[in-house]
Amino acid sequence: MKIIAVILLVVGIGFSALGGYGYFFSDDYEQCRRADSIVEQKLNEARAAQGTTREAALIKEARMEADSQEFHCRNARRTQRWTMFVGLGGIAAIIVSVVLLVIRRKTGA
């Protein structure tokens, strides 16, 4: 049982580190914010060109950028959710490992 607890501890530390790294150092949110500012810029250009022949093309570009922004932001939320699950799974493995080690110590097995 001690070997299983140690393996769980190592796996838990690894998953927690992997989840923390993915959660805090992912550049998906930066891409989402960048895409959001591009959409805002395109919409401002379309408003400025209102009533001209260029307005329809700018609105089309803004819609395309909005689709891109939607993708990037959805990907950022998905990344956050999965890395959080990985990190929490690692924490759960660490807790189970500690409990197993405490039980082993108290029973003397």
N, C-alpha and C positions, 0 to 999 in steps of 0.2 A: 504494500500500500504506500510505502514511503517513496518508491520510485515513481509511481503514478502521480503522487502529489507534487513531486519535484518536476516531472514532465509538464503537468498542468501549470505549475508556477512559471516555468520558462515559456510555454506557449502563451500564457496569459500576458506576460510582460511583453512578448513580441507583438501580439495582437493589439495590446493597448498602445504600444509605441507606433505601430503602423496606423492605427486609427487616429491617434493624435496628430501624426505627421500629415495625413491626408486631410484632416479637418482644418488644421491651422495653416498649412502651407500650400493649399490648393489655389491655383490661379483662376479658377472658374468664376469666382465672384468679381474679379477684376475684369474678366472678359464680359460678364454681364453688365457691369457698370459702363464699360467702354462702348458696348453695343447700344446701351440706353442713351448715352450722350450723342452717338451718331444719329439715332432715330430722332432725338430732339433737334439736332442741327438740321436734318433733312426737312422736318416739319416746319421749322422756322424759315428755311429757304423757300418752301412751298407757299407759306403765308406771305412772304415778301414778294413772290412772283404771282400773287393772286391776280387773275384777270389777264394774264399773258399766256402765250402758247406754251411756255416752259412749265406752267403750273401742273399740268397733267403728268408730265414725265417726272417731276419732282415728287408728286404724290405717289406715283408708282414706285419710285426708288425708296421713299419712306416706308411704304408697305413691305417691300422686300427686306429692308433693314429691320422692321418690326418683327418679321418672321424670324430673322436671324437672332434678334434680341430675345425672343421667346425661347428659342432653342438653347441659347447660352444660359439663360436664367433657370430654365427647367433642368439643365445639366448641373448647374451649381446646386440647386436644391437636392437633386438626386445624389450628388457627391457628398453633400453634407449628411444626408440621411444614412447612406451606406457606411461612411467612415465612422459615424456615431455608433452604428450597430456593431461594427468590428471592434471599436474601442470598448464598448460596454460588454461585449462578449469576452474580451480580454480581462476586464475587471471581474466579471463573473467567474472566470477560470481561476484568477488569483484568489478570490474569496473561497471558492471550493477547495483549492489547494491548501490554504491556511487552515480551513476547518478540518480537512483530512489529517494534516500534520498535528493539529491540537488533539484530535481524537486518538491518533496513534500514540501520542505522547502520554495521554491520560490512561489509556488501556495498557500501555507498555508492550504492545505487540510489535 
